[in-house]
Amino acid sequence: MVDEKERWLNSQHFSLLQEVDVGSWSGISTREMAQECDCVDLYRFAYTPYSTCAHNVWNHVGKFNCAPSGNPLHKYIREPVFLEMSGEPSVFLNSAKYLQKAYIKVCETYAIEPNIQMPYDWAYEHIERMQYEQQSVFETEAESNDG
C-alpha cells in the first residue's frame, strides 16, 4: 500500500525532490494530544478528513482540486481544476457535530456556560432551508445557461 501511495504521489511530483518534515510543534503526536484531553473518538473519526482539507494537504488537493494534464510532454502531471460540486448535507452535519464536540469540551474544561445555540443543533434546524435555497440557486443557474 505504501508503494502504491508513493507511485500516486510521484505521478504528480517527484517525492525524491522534496523533503517533508513531519515533526510536531508540540513534541507529541496529535493522537497523544487527543488521548490527553479524552477526545480519542473525535480524533479517530474526524481528524484526518477535516485536517487534510483545512490544511490544504496534497492527498486532499490531489483528489478534489487537480486533474491529469492532457499534455504528454508534461507527463500528464496533475494541474489545478475547479470542480463544481453541490453541497453535501452529511459533510455539513458531521462538521457541525464535531465542532459542537469541541465546543462542549472547551466549555467543560473552562466551566463556561454557552449563551449561543450549539453548532449541530443550529445546523439541524436550518439544513432543510439551506438545501432548498441551494437547489433554487442551481435551478436558476441552469435556466440562465440554457437560454
Buried (B, 14 or more C-beta within 10 A) or exposed (E): EEEEEEEBBEBBEEEEEEEEEEEEEEEEEEEEEBEEEEBEEBBEBBBBEBEBBEEEEBEBBBEEBBEBEEEEEEEBEBBEEEEEEEEEBEEBBBBBBBBBBEBEBEEEEEEEEEEEEBBBEEBEEEBEEEBEEEEEEEEEEEEEEEE
